[in-house]
Amino acid sequence: MASTTDPAESGSVDAPGLEPGGGVPPGETPPDTGQTSGLSHPQPMPGRVGPIVALTAIAVIVLALVCFFVARAFSLF
């Protein structure tokens, strides 16, 4: 069974706040941006131990690999 009404127009007559032609009067829509400013609480400072441990571990691994390949290069001569 086919519908004879346009789906875009269904319910638009009963919608509150619409002006003739489908416009909306000022004050009927919420503002574009929130009305809060600033932070609600201070942000915690990130810890320094994690990055130091990670960088130290990476440096040790890289140094071990360099030593391994240097030892292999000298043992091949």
Backbone hydrogen bonds, N-H to C=O, Kabsch-Sander energy under -0.5 kcal/mol:
donor,donor_aa,acceptor,acceptor_aa,energy
9,E,6,D,-1.1
10,S,6,D,-1.0
12,S,9,E,-1.5
13,V,9,E,-0.5
15,A,11,G,-0.7
18,L,15,A,-0.9
19,E,23,G,-3.1
22,G,19,E,-2.1
28,E,25,P,-1.6
52,I,48,R,-1.4
53,V,49,V,-2.6
54,A,50,G,-2.5
55,L,51,P,-2.6
56,T,52,I,-2.2
57,A,53,V,-2.4
58,I,54,A,-2.3
59,A,55,L,-2.3
60,V,56,T,-2.3
61,I,57,A,-2.2
62,V,58,I,-2.5
63,L,59,A,-2.5
64,A,60,V,-2.4
65,L,61,I,-2.3
66,V,62,V,-2.5
67,C,63,L,-2.5
68,F,64,A,-2.3
69,F,65,L,-2.5
70,V,66,V,-2.4
71,A,67,C,-2.4
72,R,68,F,-2.3
73,A,69,F,-2.2
74,F,70,V,-2.1
75,S,71,A,-1.8
76,L,72,R,-1.1
77,F,73,A,-0.6
